[in-house]
Amino acid sequence: MDRILETKNLCKYYGSGENEVKAVRNANLEIQKGEFVAIVGKSGSGKSTLLHMLGGLDTPTSGKVLIRGKDIFSYKEDALARFRRRKIGFIFQSFNLVSSINVWENIVLPMGLDGRKADEEFVMDIVRTLGLEKKLQNLPNTLSGGQQQRVAIARALSSKPDILFADEPTGNLDSRTSDEVIGLLKMSVEKYGQN
């Protein structure tokens, strides 16, 4: 199989001395292309810290994160930001939508920040798949939590990333909507080739 992500002795420590917190200690993992992987554990066990390092949002204390064999922390800050916009999709528990722009603008925002034009046919396929076609002109605050999460999923998929990270994507949703969102994420692995 094709390895898309690998970590080598990944660590993240906060503080020092007796106040040191070892949020992530020597994490080693491999994820193959097409895999759907969940990181589970109790609250405070370092799941979000690990996910943020995997996606290049947080710098490790030591160790490496390799995406397609390239250590992402070998990039300079600007190059890492560009890499994230082009190769990594993020879905957050709090949705992170921009309240002053409509659904369509939120979905294509990452590509605009990168100076790229959206593949409108591809984005509209995602929009239809997620049932958002009648909501494109809406502002995020006029949508339900489940609809906002669908917009966040569409935004994450729209730039055709190599890998998709979701940090508690169902944490603010009821159980029925949570099941639906997990189903949509699994479908994206199959339909759009995301990991």
Secondary structure, 3 states (H helix, E strand, C coil): CCEEEEEEEEEEEECCHHHCEEEEEEEEEEEECCCCCCCCCCCCCCHHHHHHHHCCCCCCCEEEEEECCEEHHHCCHHHHHHHHHHHEEEEECCCCCCCCCCHHHHHHHHHHHCCCCCCHHHHHHHHHHCCCCCCCCCCHHHCCHHHHHHHHHHHHHHCCCCEEEEECCCCCCCHHHHHHHHHHHHHHHHHHCCC
